[in-house]
Amino acid sequence: TGCLLKDPFTALSFLALPVIPKLKLTDRGLVDVDLFDFIDLFVS
């Protein structure tokens, strides 16, 4: 039970770091780092 990662908060901090490729989650949304553009979360 619980998280299997040794340090889950460190892993989460890297998710938000927008300079590590390819797709990153920021406070403004999902970003494609290669295109420097936001990705739609829903298909219209």
NUDREN-854278 format. One record per residue: residue number from 1; chain; x, y, z of N, C-alpha, C, O, CB in turn. Coordinates in steps of 0.05 Angstrom, whole numbers, plus 32768, in hexadecimal, padded with zeros to 4 digits. Atoms other than C-alpha are relative to their C-alpha. Last residue first. Glycine has a CB too. Layout:
REM NUDREN-854278
@n:NUM	chain:A	n_east:X	n_north:Y	n_up:Z	ca_east:X	ca_north:Y	ca_up:Z	c_east:X	c_north:Y	c_up:Z	o_east:X	o_north:Y	o_up:Z	cb_east:X	cb_north:Y	cb_up:Z
...
***
This chain:
REM NUDREN-854278
@n:44	chain:A	n_east:801A	n_north:7FF3	n_up:8006	ca_east:7EF6	ca_north:817B	ca_up:7DAD	c_east:7FF5	c_north:7FF6	c_up:7FE6	o_east:7FDF	o_north:7FFE	o_up:7FDD	cb_east:8003	cb_north:801E	cb_up:7FFE
@n:43	chain:A	n_east:8004	n_north:7FFF	n_up:801D	ca_east:7F2C	ca_north:814E	ca_up:7DCB	c_east:7FE5	c_north:800C	c_up:7FFB	o_east:7FD1	o_north:8005	o_up:8007	cb_east:8001	cb_north:7FE3	cb_up:7FF4
@n:42	chain:A	n_east:8018	n_north:800D	n_up:8009	ca_east:7F3B	ca_north:815F	ca_up:7E14	c_east:7FFE	c_north:8003	c_up:7FE2	o_east:8005	o_north:8018	o_up:7FD7	cb_east:7FE7	cb_north:800C	cb_up:800D
@n:41	chain:A	n_east:8005	n_north:8018	n_up:7FF1	ca_east:7F7D	ca_north:816F	ca_up:7E36	c_east:7FE8	c_north:7FF0	c_up:7FF6	o_east:7FE5	o_north:7FD8	o_up:7FFC	cb_east:7FFC	cb_north:8007	cb_up:801D
@n:40	chain:A	n_east:801C	n_north:8003	n_up:7FF7	ca_east:7F93	ca_north:81A0	ca_up:7E02	c_east:7FFC	c_north:7FE6	c_up:800F	o_east:8006	o_north:7FD1	o_up:8006	cb_east:7FED	cb_north:8002	cb_up:7FE8
@n:39	chain:A	n_east:800E	n_north:8017	n_up:800C	ca_east:7FDF	ca_north:81A7	ca_up:7E00	c_east:7FE3	c_north:7FFF	c_up:800B	o_east:7FDF	o_north:8001	o_up:8023	cb_east:800F	cb_north:7FE5	cb_up:8006
@n:38	chain:A	n_east:8011	n_north:800F	n_up:7FEE	ca_east:8001	ca_north:81E9	ca_up:7E0E	c_east:7FF1	c_north:7FEB	c_up:7FF0	o_east:7FEB	o_north:7FEE	o_up:7FD9	cb_east:7FEC	cb_north:8013	cb_up:800E
@n:37	chain:A	n_east:801C	n_north:7FFA	n_up:8003	ca_east:803A	ca_north:8201	ca_up:7DE2	c_east:7FF0	c_north:7FEE	c_up:8013	o_east:7FF9	o_north:7FD9	o_up:801C	cb_east:7FF7	cb_north:7FFB	cb_up:7FE3
@n:36	chain:A	n_east:8006	n_north:7FEA	n_up:7FEE	ca_east:8085	ca_north:8206	ca_up:7DE6	c_east:7FE3	c_north:8009	c_up:7FFE	o_east:7FDE	o_north:8021	o_up:7FFB	cb_east:8013	cb_north:8018	cb_up:7FFA
@n:35	chain:A	n_east:800E	n_north:7FEB	n_up:800F	ca_east:808A	ca_north:81D7	ca_up:7DAA	c_east:7FFB	c_north:8019	c_up:8010	o_east:7FF2	o_north:802E	o_up:8005	cb_east:7FE5	cb_north:7FF5	cb_up:7FF7
@n:34	chain:A	n_east:7FF4	n_north:7FFC	n_up:801A	ca_east:80BF	ca_north:81A9	ca_up:7DC7	c_east:7FF3	c_north:8016	c_up:7FF0	o_east:8001	o_north:8025	o_up:7FE2	cb_east:7FFE	cb_north:7FE6	cb_up:7FF0
@n:33	chain:A	n_east:7FE8	n_north:7FF1	n_up:7FFD	ca_east:80A7	ca_north:81B4	ca_up:7E0F	c_east:800E	c_north:8004	c_up:7FE5	o_east:801A	o_north:8019	o_up:7FE1	cb_east:8013	cb_north:7FF1	cb_up:8013
@n:32	chain:A	n_east:7FED	n_north:800E	n_up:8012	ca_east:8060	ca_north:819F	ca_up:7E00	c_east:8019	c_north:8010	c_up:8000	o_east:801A	o_north:8026	o_up:7FF4	cb_east:7FF4	cb_north:7FFC	cb_up:7FE3
@n:31	chain:A	n_east:7FEF	n_north:7FF1	n_up:8013	ca_east:803D	ca_north:81BD	ca_up:7E3D	c_east:8010	c_north:7FEC	c_up:7FEF	o_east:801D	o_north:7FDA	o_up:7FFA	cb_east:8012	cb_north:8014	cb_up:800E
@n:30	chain:A	n_east:7FEE	n_north:8013	n_up:800B	ca_east:8002	ca_north:81A2	ca_up:7E67	c_east:800F	c_north:800E	c_up:7FE9	o_east:8003	o_north:801A	o_up:7FD7	cb_east:7FF2	cb_north:7FE7	cb_up:7FF5
@n:29	chain:A	n_east:800A	n_north:8016	n_up:8011	ca_east:7FE1	ca_north:81D8	ca_up:7E8F	c_east:8016	c_north:7FEE	c_up:7FF6	o_east:802D	o_north:7FF0	o_up:7FFF	cb_east:7FF0	cb_north:800B	cb_up:7FE9
@n:28	chain:A	n_east:8011	n_north:7FF5	n_up:8015	ca_east:7FED	ca_north:821D	ca_up:7EAF	c_east:7FF5	c_north:7FEA	c_up:7FED	o_east:7FE5	o_north:7FF0	o_up:7FDC	cb_east:8010	cb_north:8014	cb_up:7FEF
@n:27	chain:A	n_east:8017	n_north:7FF4	n_up:7FF4	ca_east:8009	ca_north:8203	ca_up:7EF1	c_east:7FEC	c_north:800C	c_up:7FEC	o_east:7FD5	o_north:8012	o_up:7FF3	cb_east:8008	cb_north:8016	cb_up:8014
@n:26	chain:A	n_east:7FFA	n_north:7FE7	n_up:7FF2	ca_east:8037	ca_north:81D7	ca_up:7EC9	c_east:7FE7	c_north:800A	c_up:800E	o_east:7FD1	o_north:7FFE	o_up:800B	cb_east:800C	cb_north:8015	cb_up:7FED
@n:25	chain:A	n_east:8017	n_north:7FF4	n_up:7FF3	ca_east:8034	ca_north:818F	ca_up:7EB2	c_east:8009	c_north:8018	c_up:800F	o_east:801A	o_north:8016	o_up:8021	cb_east:7FF2	cb_north:7FEB	cb_up:8012
@n:24	chain:A	n_east:7FFD	n_north:7FFA	n_up:7FE3	ca_east:806B	ca_north:817B	ca_up:7E82	c_east:7FE6	c_north:800D	c_up:800A	o_east:7FD8	o_north:801B	o_up:7FFB	cb_east:8018	cb_north:8013	cb_up:8005
@n:23	chain:A	n_east:8018	n_north:7FF4	n_up:7FF6	ca_east:806C	ca_north:8158	ca_up:7E3F	c_east:8004	c_north:8005	c_up:801E	o_east:800D	o_north:7FF4	o_up:802C	cb_east:7FE7	cb_north:7FEF	cb_up:7FFA
@n:22	chain:A	n_east:800F	n_north:7FFA	n_up:8018	ca_east:80AE	ca_north:814A	ca_up:7E1C	c_east:7FE6	c_north:800E	c_up:8008	o_east:7FE1	o_north:8025	o_up:7FFF	cb_east:7FFA	cb_north:7FE7	cb_up:7FEF
@n:21	chain:A	n_east:8011	n_north:8007	n_up:8017	ca_east:80E4	ca_north:815C	ca_up:7E39	c_east:7FEC	c_north:7FEA	c_up:8007	o_east:7FF1	o_north:7FDB	o_up:801A	cb_east:8011	cb_north:7FF7	cb_up:7FE9
@n:20	chain:A	n_east:7FF9	n_north:801C	n_up:8005	ca_east:80FF	ca_north:8178	ca_up:7E7B	c_east:7FEC	c_north:7FF6	c_up:7FEB	o_east:7FD4	o_north:7FF8	o_up:7FEF	cb_east:7FFF	cb_north:7FEF	cb_up:801A
@n:19	chain:A	n_east:7FE9	n_north:8001	n_up:8013	ca_east:80FB	ca_north:81C5	ca_up:7E78	c_east:8008	c_north:7FE3	c_up:7FFA	o_east:8019	o_north:7FDE	o_up:7FE9	cb_east:8017	cb_north:800F	cb_up:800B
@n:18	chain:A	n_east:8007	n_north:7FFE	n_up:801C	ca_east:80B4	ca_north:81C9	ca_up:7E95	c_east:8017	c_north:7FFD	c_up:7FED	o_east:8013	o_north:7FFB	o_up:7FD4	cb_east:7FF3	cb_north:8019	cb_up:7FFB
@n:17	chain:A	n_east:7FE9	n_north:7FF1	n_up:800B	ca_east:80C5	ca_north:81AF	ca_up:7EDB	c_east:7FFD	c_north:8001	c_up:7FE1	o_east:8002	o_north:7FED	o_up:7FD4	cb_east:801B	cb_north:7FF2	cb_up:8008
@n:16	chain:A	n_east:8007	n_north:7FE4	n_up:8004	ca_east:807F	ca_north:819C	ca_up:7EF4	c_east:8017	c_north:8010	c_up:7FF4	o_east:8013	o_north:8027	o_up:7FEC	cb_east:7FF8	cb_north:800C	cb_up:801A
@n:15	chain:A	n_east:8017	n_north:7FFE	n_up:8013	ca_east:8088	ca_north:8151	ca_up:7EEC	c_east:7FFA	c_north:801D	c_up:7FF9	o_east:7FF3	o_north:8023	o_up:7FE3	cb_east:7FE8	cb_north:7FF3	cb_up:800C
@n:14	chain:A	n_east:7FF6	n_north:8001	n_up:801B	ca_east:80CD	ca_north:8157	ca_up:7F0D	c_east:7FEA	c_north:8000	c_up:7FEB	o_east:7FEF	o_north:8009	o_up:7FD4	cb_east:8011	cb_north:7FE7	cb_up:7FFC
@n:13	chain:A	n_east:7FF3	n_north:7FE6	n_up:8006	ca_east:80AE	ca_north:816E	ca_up:7F4E	c_east:800B	c_north:8001	c_up:7FE4	o_east:800B	o_north:8015	o_up:7FD7	cb_east:8016	cb_north:8007	cb_up:8014
@n:12	chain:A	n_east:8015	n_north:7FED	n_up:8007	ca_east:8080	ca_north:8131	ca_up:7F4F	c_east:800C	c_north:801B	c_up:7FF8	o_east:8002	o_north:8029	o_up:7FE6	cb_east:7FEC	cb_north:8004	cb_up:8016
@n:11	chain:A	n_east:800A	n_north:8008	n_up:801A	ca_east:80BC	ca_north:8102	ca_up:7F4F	c_east:7FEA	c_north:8013	c_up:7FF6	o_east:7FEA	o_north:801A	o_up:7FDE	cb_east:7FF4	cb_north:7FE3	cb_up:8001
@n:10	chain:A	n_east:7FEB	n_north:7FF9	n_up:8013	ca_east:80DB	ca_north:8129	ca_up:7F88	c_east:7FF7	c_north:7FF8	c_up:7FE4	o_east:7FFB	o_north:8008	o_up:7FD1	cb_east:801B	cb_north:7FF2	cb_up:8007
@n:9	chain:A	n_east:8002	n_north:7FE3	n_up:8004	ca_east:809A	ca_north:8125	ca_up:7FAF	c_east:8015	c_north:800A	c_up:7FEC	o_east:8011	o_north:801D	o_up:7FDE	cb_east:8002	cb_north:800F	cb_up:801A
@n:8	chain:A	n_east:8014	n_north:7FF8	n_up:8013	ca_east:8097	ca_north:80DA	ca_up:7FA5	c_east:7FFE	c_north:801E	c_up:7FFA	o_east:7FF7	o_north:8026	o_up:7FE4	cb_east:7FE5	cb_north:7FF6	cb_up:8009
@n:7	chain:A	n_east:8005	n_north:7FE4	n_up:7FFB	ca_east:80D9	ca_north:80CB	ca_up:7FC7	c_east:7FEC	c_north:800B	c_up:7FEC	o_east:7FF4	o_north:8017	o_up:7FD8	cb_east:801B	cb_north:8010	cb_up:7FFE
@n:6	chain:A	n_east:7FF1	n_north:7FF9	n_up:7FE8	ca_east:80E4	ca_north:8080	ca_up:7FCD	c_east:7FFB	c_north:801D	c_up:8008	o_east:7FF8	o_north:8022	o_up:8020	cb_east:801E	cb_north:7FFB	cb_up:7FFB
@n:5	chain:A	n_east:7FE9	n_north:7FF0	n_up:8005	ca_east:80AD	ca_north:8070	ca_up:7F9B	c_east:800E	c_north:8007	c_up:801A	o_east:8001	o_north:800B	o_up:802F	cb_east:7FF8	cb_north:801A	cb_up:7FF1
@n:4	chain:A	n_east:7FE8	n_north:8011	n_up:8002	ca_east:807F	ca_north:8036	ca_up:7FAB	c_east:8019	c_north:8010	c_up:7FFB	o_east:802F	o_north:8005	o_up:7FFD	cb_east:7FFC	cb_north:7FEC	cb_up:7FEA
@n:3	chain:A	n_east:7FEF	n_north:7FFA	n_up:8018	ca_east:8047	ca_north:8063	ca_up:7FC4	c_east:8019	c_north:7FEE	c_up:8000	o_east:8025	o_north:7FEA	o_up:8015	cb_east:8008	cb_north:801E	cb_up:7FFF
@n:2	chain:A	n_east:7FF1	n_north:7FE7	n_up:8001	ca_east:8015	ca_north:8047	ca_up:7FF6	c_east:8011	c_north:8002	c_up:7FE6	o_east:800E	o_north:7FF2	o_up:7FD4	cb_east:8012	cb_north:8002	cb_up:8018
@n:1	chain:A	n_east:8011	n_north:7FE8	n_up:8000	ca_east:8000	ca_north:8000	ca_up:8000	c_east:8011	c_north:8019	c_up:8000	o_east:8029	o_north:8018	o_up:8008	cb_east:7FED	cb_north:8000	cb_up:8018
***
